[in-house]
């Protein structure tokens, strides 16, 4: 287990100063502190979107985000949040979401300096899981099939327009004419419901 620095506000301020003073060593510095890791699915959708919007709006290359009482560090698969706010405050600040406060408290009990939220991490069985509501509702998800053979290898005629700001072709409209590559003929397309995908949980 990696060692951590002194507790509370002193530790948090010291780490912030070191981030500012040694920008070229940020990645190495992070390895010196004990970090707990959990899935982003342990945050309710509203709280998850709030933090991810802060990360998305941060300046490119910015390694440290200060938001009210939270210190956030983006990484490739998510973000890390400093647990010092839990040690500094006996009661939850009004601007820190309740579910996040509980998770930071768990990490603090484990002696961690940071709590890392990772999109690729499997959820823990002993923590609440909140499905990713940014994904399509699995109940309403559909597939498009050829009515004659049932194949999904189908196409529709469409037109696209060049989008200069995006430097890409943008779909303009889709026409009724369709083709099935299995039948090798014009086709009538139908919608078929897709089965919901189960949420994976940690063993």
N, C-alpha and C positions, 0 to 999 in steps of 0.2 A: 504494500500500500504506500502511496506517495505521501510525503510529509506535507503538512499545511503550516501556514504562518500563525501568528497570534490571533486571538478571537476578536470579533466585533468590528466596530467602526475603524479601529486602528489598522486592522488587517485590510479592510476594504480600501481605505484611503491609500495605504502603502502600495497595494496592487495597482490602483489607478495611476499613481505617480510613476510607477515602474513601467506601465504600459506607455505612458506619455513620453518618458525619458528614453526608452529603449525600443523604438518602433521596429527596428530591424530584427529584434529577438522575441517578438510576440509569440510565435509558435513554440519556441523553446521554453519560454516562460510558462506557457499554459501547462506544460508537462510536469511542472514542479508542484502542482496542486492536485489534491485528491478530488476526483470528479465522479459524480453519480450520473448514470445515463438512463433515460427512459424514453418511451415512444411519445411522439407528439399526440397520439390518440388519447393520452391521459389528460389532455386539456380540452374542455368544452369548446365547441366550434367558435363561439363568439370571442373567447379569450385567445384561442389559437390564431384567429384571423387578425386580432389586434396586434399581437406580437409579430406575426409574419408581415403585416403591413408596415410596421416600423422598420423591420429588416429590409423590406423591398424599397422603402423610401430613403434608406441611408445612402450616403455618398458612396460611389464605387470605390472599393479598396478600404473603406472605413472599417476598422477592426473593433471599435468600442462605441456602443450606443448608450447614452444616458437618457433614461425616460423616467421622470418623477423619481420614485424610490428604487428603481430597478437599473442594474447594470447588465447589458446584454452584449454578447459577443457572437456574431454570425459565424457559422462554419458551413462546410459544403453540404451537409445533409440536414441542417437545421440551425440551432442556436443554443448558446449557453447563457445561463442567468446566474449571477452571483447570489449566494445564500446569505450574505452579510446582513441584508435587510431584516431577516428573521432574528438574527442575534442582536441587532440594534434596537428592535422594537418588541415590546411584550404583546402588543395588540396589532392586528392586521391593519395597515394603512388603508384608507378608503379607496385609494387609487390602485391597489394591488388586488386582482381577482382572487376570490376565495379558494378556488380549486388550485390555482398556482401557489397560493400561500401554503396550503397543506402539503403540496409536493416539495416546496422549498424547505418546509419544516422536516419532512422525512429525510431529505438529503443532509440537512444540518445535523440530525440525530446520528447519521452515519459518519459524521466527521468530515463531510465534503466541503470544499470551498465553492464549487460550482455544480449546478445541475444542468446537464446537457440534454436537450430535447432532440431526438434523432428520428427522421421520417422512416428510416430503414429498420429501426429497432422494433422487435415484436413487443406487444403489450404485456405487462405483468399481470398475472392471474389475480393478485391481491389488491389491485387498484381499479377504480372505475374506468371504463373505456367508453369514449364518445366517438361514434363513427364519423368519418370524414364527410361532412355534408357538402363539401365542394365537389364531390363526385356525383355522377348521375344516380338517382334513386334506383337501386337494383330491381325494385318492383316494376318500375315503368320502363326499364331498359328494353330495347327491341333489337331484332336483327332483320335484315332485308334479304329475302330469299326469292329464287325463281319459283313461280307458281307451278310450273310443269315438273321440275326435277328436285326442287328443294335446295339447290345449291346456293351458297352465299357468294360465289364467284360471278358477280353481276356488275353491270355498268349502266350509267345513265348519261345521256347527252347533256351538255351544259356549256355555258360560256363564262369566260373569266376576263377581268380587266386588270391592266398593269397598275400597281400601286407604287408610285415613286417613293413616298416616304418610307414604306416598308420594304421596298426593293424586292417585291414578290408579286405573283399573280394572285388576285383576290377573286374568289368565286362570286359571280354575279347572279346567275339563275340556273336552276336545274329543270330540264325539259322532261316531258312524259316518255319520250322514246327510250327504251331500255334494251339491253342485250345480255344474254347468258352465255358465258364462255364455255360452259359444259355442254349445253345444247347446241352451241354454235349457231344461234338463231335469235331473232327478236324475241323478247320475253315480256311477260306480265309479272310485275314485282309485287310481293305481298309482305306485310309486316308480321313478324312472329315474336312473341315475348321470350326474353332470355331469362334463365333461372338465376335467382340472386346468388352472389358469391359470398360464402361464409367468411366472417372476420376471423383471422388467425389470432390465436392467443398463445402465450408462452406456455411451455410444458411445465 
